[in-house]
Amino acid sequence: VSSQYDPLELQSALDCCALALNTAEVSACITEDSTDRIIDCLYRLLSTVCDLKPTKKPTSFMPFSASEGDSKHPEDKREETSRQKLSDLLTAVLLNPSPTAHFLRPLEDSITFLVLSLCRLPPYHTYVVTPPLVLAMATPHHDDDDDNRREGRGGVNPSVLDHALSESDVLLQYVQRCNSVGWLNRAQYEERWMQLLGVINIPPPAKGMHPEEVTAHMINRAHGIQALTSLLLSTTLRPVPGNPVVGVAMHTHRNTDIIFLGSRPGRKLAHLRQVVEAQYLLQCGQRPNIFSYYQLPLMSQLLSDMHPPLFVRNIERPPGSVAVTTGQMSLHSLWPATLASESSLNRMSPREVDVDVQSCVLSLVELYTHWLSGPLHTMIVLNLVRSVLLLSDLFVVLNHFEWMLTTLLGLYDRHPHEDTSVVSLLVTGILKAAAVLRSNVIDIEKIVEIIEKSLSSDSAISVHNACLKGLMYLTEDSSSSLVAMVAPLLPKYILSQLEGFTGHTDTHLLLVWSVTVSLLIFHSKYLKDAPAFSRRLLSAVQRVLVHPNTSGPLFQSLALGLEHLLLNFSLGWEERGLIKTTAVSRFNKTDQSKSLPSLALLLTVMYTGEEADFASGLAVMDNNPRVLDVIVQTREHISCLLERLRNGPEIDVSVMVDILPQLMVDFLPTTEVVNSVLTEFISPQQTRPHFAASIMAKTFDLLSATGKGQEVTDWVLLFMESFVQQEPESIAVWSITCLLMAALCNPILHSLLVLVARQQLDRERQVWFEEYPLLCSVSWTFYKEQCQHPQQQEQFLEKLQKSKYNSLKMVAHLCLHSQP
């Protein structure tokens, strides 16, 4: 296979097929014959390198008699074969996701994406979700008409499947397939709901039954609870509910509206941060199946108008994470009162799905209440509590949260605390329900006691993490009276965890940092010595940032948290200076996964610090000692960025081309701005002059837009002598062409700079005449249109005539004697 196909071409073909199948307008034009051919090709591809074990044909595939077998339509046989092959492919990607052939390993995600996309097509869907164990023992169940055939109802009788789900192996296969493929419509959802309810409602084993049978019954009920929970949560998948192939579970961010972004410097910062954010998402913001990355945060109007939206990722979620967690929804999206507000429309409540989600939730609440009234096996308790915690994201009435708090508090009191798995879930659930209910109907002293016990050194790290997840909900409420009692307990714990970060996992540190940021933004008034805590905290965070073993996701989340603190002005000037120094050093000395977050952090600290007055126009750059000191510091930071332009990776350089011009124009005097870009362009150390040319052009555009076009022309004339004397002649011609095109106001010639800059001549190349006609046109335009005074025209010609190259002297002659 590897000798016949190029891996990149094959991956492109697989991805294109999957994308077509997941695009409604395109998939409607794809015939069943085409999909059968795709299945056949994919089956032959995998069968050559993988150990595909065909499922034994069910009885329904066998003719009852010779006459019936002879009368079977060829189309029916083809459909049956395709269904069976696709079922085998699904088994292969679920049970053996890593192909044995080295050639196919880079294609794992693409193959899985295509197989799952095919499985969601109506003609195959019902058949492929049927477990192979059931297919092997199935009774005949034929397609009676074309409608059933189109809906994929061939395979086994539903009653056979219902009966077989009492077997744990069959149930596991069925749940795994359903979770991977999803459901297509309300009828399928309700059918699965009833099947799984039947599983968990099987009568308990009679007394005297063999222990193995009792254990099997408990395992089946636990799997049934997990499956019902997953089925309900699948209604929150976006953009298509019930479609896990291209969907991500809905989640909402905890961040409040950032007022600063509406100010003049805030708008400038937002523009530059969007450039960094777009590149950042391309780099690490996608899951392995890049086509299914979809995020639905609850955004304010200000943030939702930004593309890509800024500051909408929760700090504790690693970049690109799409996993369902117990902290999926923000507190503000859980408060039932918000369902009537305009902002709640962005939550996209599950009630918009064509499924009665709330009736399902209510039935489970009633069932769980009945079960919890009596003794339960530990395995069932664990799955029940996890189910309640996850399904609480779907609660829309306060009564459910009250039931949740009462029930979990009762379990917390009577369940053995040695069982940290259950206790961890209980702690998170109790604090989450308490945060939603606020202080009206809860025992505050009891909640504080649980938090103190959970964060004590005697508790397991899983209980610590569970408590931190609950604290994220509590600290999100800026007016919580409960936090007033809890806040004084947290600084000591936070500092101990961050100062001893080498002994903790990233997951734990992210949770600690998320709680810390919320605490400083919303509840610093409850801290005894907030400034001292901030200084010590920033010192600890700096040590984490500069540590060589700090992972990329942890670094990115720490930087994002610092940005939130800066934007909400929750830090002092001393801390801002430390952040600025750290950001610059990390940007120049770290790998790609840390350089972009460092750059974003540097931008934020500059546009929210003392320098922000220059960007907003509230301060002028004069000879005031304080202003001069700020300019010196800014000059040093921009010099570091220019150094990255010469030596950094291309992914960073492409971002710098877009942000450096605005940064220099906002924070440096015009003289220094023009001098910097021109010097950088002709510097012998400049390894990327084509990028420097783009920066020069964008800087000139910004200056011209602020009415400083004549100053640009004067600086171009002043620097021309250095340009025309460059060696060899090819470089002189190319560089003076770029310089004049960058300074031109003529939109046509100015727009060609990108092409000319990218066609940069090699340093060793001596050919110059390819650019010469363009140079003549550009020079004449600059001479006639840009040089508005006779003195400027004379200076322009004089500079060209001083060149040691006859080609440039000839340009001066042409400008002088040519007519419009």
Disulfide bonds with the S-S distance in Angstrom:
none
